[in-house]
Amino acid sequence: MRGTLCGLDWLNFFLADVQTGVGLIFAIYLARNGWNEQLVGIAMTVGGIAGIFAQAPAGALVDRLHAKRLLVGALAVHARATRGLSRHASACPAEVISP
């Protein structure tokens, strides 16, 4: 049990690092596309709140699911398909809704 908790601690550490880095890049991207500081702050806040609300149901799903590797594989396929679709999109969603 202790090894599992140690692994979870490291996962949380690196996840926070990734979220911080992505948030900075996202803020710069929005600012370069004409968003003012207020709109960038609102977008970042909404993203953080959405993450908080999604965390409990996602955790419950992972706890109930016995085939956790299948879930990881499905998410990897989904991420790859989404990236492939975004390469062929005519406009980024952030550009569509920018003021």
FENQUI-V912143 format. One record per pair of residues at least 12 apart in sequence whose C-alpha atoms are under 6 Angstrom apart, sorted by the first residue. I is the first residue (numbers start at 1). GAP is how many residues later the second one is. Records with the same first field share a line. If there is no record, write none. Layout:
I=GAP + GAP
This chain:
none
